[in-house]
Amino acid sequence: MAVFLGNSVQLTINSVDVTAWATSISGFNSTADDLTTTAMGDANVTRIGGMQDSSFSCTLHNDMAASAVYATLKDLLGSAVTVEITPTSGGVSATNPKLSASCLVTELPFMDGAVGDLAEISITWPVSGVITTTVS
């Protein structure tokens, strides 16, 4: 895939397309533990990768209408939900892969903003398990 404008990223949470309310998406962010394997007599630190961890973050316009953001998310706190991200609105392919993962809904702000701001919510959820890539 060539460089692209990120204005048509597709975001689905719990089988509901929330793309129309998304203003930023940061996911999936992955890290691996750094395990030191250095032993006596070694002149340099040696390491191996350990357990991997990932998270998903996004900012959504806060819409209280039926079938919108609040109605979609309000009952999910404490549940594991599937989150799917596709870079563009085109078909899923090797150049437009869809990533999906099970995320634990650990936070769900009702409102986030100040006087005069657009009502939005920002969420960050940990991934539970592996991130899957689909290319067809």
C-alpha distance (Angstrom), angle and dihedral (degrees) to the residues before:
residue distance angle dihedral
M1 . . .
A2 3.74 . .
V3 3.78 123.5 .
F4 3.80 108.3 -66.8
L5 3.77 142.3 -172.1
G6 3.81 108.8 -102.9
N7 3.78 96.7 -138.9
S8 3.79 98.7 105.1
V9 3.81 102.7 48.3
Q10 3.80 109.3 145.7
L11 3.82 118.3 -134.9
T12 3.79 125.3 -172.8
I13 3.81 123.4 -179.3
N14 3.80 119.3 -172.0
S15 3.84 90.8 -14.4
V16 3.84 92.0 -53.5
D17 3.80 119.2 117.0
V18 3.83 105.6 -130.1
T19 3.80 95.2 168.9
A20 3.82 93.1 115.9
W21 3.84 90.6 62.0
A22 3.83 99.0 40.1
T23 3.80 117.5 107.8
S24 3.81 98.5 168.2
I25 3.78 135.6 11.5
S26 3.77 126.1 -168.6
G27 3.72 111.5 178.2
F28 2.70 158.1 179.1
N29 3.82 96.1 7.4
S30 3.80 111.2 -178.4
T31 3.78 133.3 -169.3
A32 3.80 135.3 173.9
D33 3.78 127.1 -146.7
D34 3.79 114.6 -107.7
L35 3.83 108.2 -130.2
T36 3.78 116.6 -168.6
T37 3.81 114.0 -138.9
T38 3.81 96.8 178.1
A39 3.80 113.4 140.0
M40 3.78 135.2 -170.1
G41 3.79 110.3 -69.2
D42 3.81 94.9 27.3
A43 3.80 113.9 129.2
N44 3.79 94.2 -158.3
V45 3.77 136.8 36.3
T46 3.79 113.5 -99.2
R47 3.78 125.5 -162.4
I48 3.77 144.6 -173.9
G49 3.77 130.0 -163.1
G50 3.78 116.2 -102.5
M51 3.77 134.6 -174.1
Q52 3.77 115.4 -12.4
D53 3.79 123.2 -133.7
S54 3.79 131.2 -172.3
S55 3.78 140.1 -177.4
F56 3.78 140.4 -167.8
S57 3.81 125.4 -141.5
C58 3.77 133.1 -178.9
T59 3.78 143.2 157.7
L60 3.79 118.4 -134.9
H61 3.79 133.6 -172.4
N62 3.80 103.9 -110.0
D63 3.80 105.9 -119.1
M64 3.81 118.4 174.6
A65 3.82 96.5 -170.0
A66 3.80 120.7 117.8
S67 3.83 111.7 -82.2
A68 3.83 90.5 14.2
V69 3.82 131.8 107.8
Y70 3.81 101.3 -63.5
A71 3.81 94.6 42.0
T72 3.81 90.3 48.0
L73 3.81 96.3 49.5
K74 3.82 107.4 27.7
D75 3.82 97.9 91.6
L76 3.80 97.7 39.4
L77 3.82 101.5 82.0
G78 3.80 108.5 126.4
S79 3.81 92.8 14.2
A80 3.78 131.1 111.4
V81 3.80 111.7 -122.0
T82 3.78 133.7 -179.5
V83 3.80 115.0 -111.0
E84 3.80 118.8 -166.2
I85 3.81 126.4 -169.9
T86 3.81 126.1 -173.6
P87 3.84 119.1 -178.3
T88 3.81 95.7 -134.4
S89 3.79 138.8 11.9
G90 3.82 90.7 -108.1
G91 3.77 122.5 104.1
V92 3.78 119.7 -67.7
S93 3.80 109.3 -94.4
A94 3.80 142.8 139.1
T95 3.82 87.7 -78.6
N96 3.84 94.0 43.1
P97 3.82 105.0 36.6
K98 3.79 123.3 -177.0
L99 3.80 115.3 -135.5
S100 3.78 118.9 -160.1
A101 3.77 135.3 179.0
S102 3.75 142.2 163.6
C103 3.81 109.2 -105.8
L104 3.79 127.0 -167.4
V105 3.79 110.2 -131.4
T106 3.82 98.7 -132.7
E107 3.79 97.7 158.2
L108 3.76 136.4 28.2
P109 3.78 115.8 175.4
F110 3.79 115.2 -156.4
M111 3.81 94.0 -153.9
D112 3.79 135.7 1.8
G113 3.79 123.0 -178.0
A114 3.77 149.4 69.1
V115 3.80 135.7 -106.5
G116 3.78 109.1 -57.1
D117 3.81 94.6 13.0
L118 3.76 124.8 123.3
A119 3.81 108.4 -103.1
E120 3.80 106.6 -105.6
I121 3.77 139.1 152.2
S122 3.79 127.2 -143.8
I123 3.78 118.7 -154.5
T124 3.80 135.2 -175.8
W125 3.78 119.0 -171.7
P126 3.81 129.4 -179.6
V127 3.79 118.7 -121.3
S128 3.79 116.3 -120.1
G129 3.79 109.5 -149.8
V130 3.77 131.1 -21.9
I131 3.81 130.1 -11.1
T132 3.80 110.9 -126.0
T133 3.79 123.9 -148.1
T134 3.82 119.1 -153.7
V135 3.81 119.3 -168.0
S136 3.81 102.4 174.3
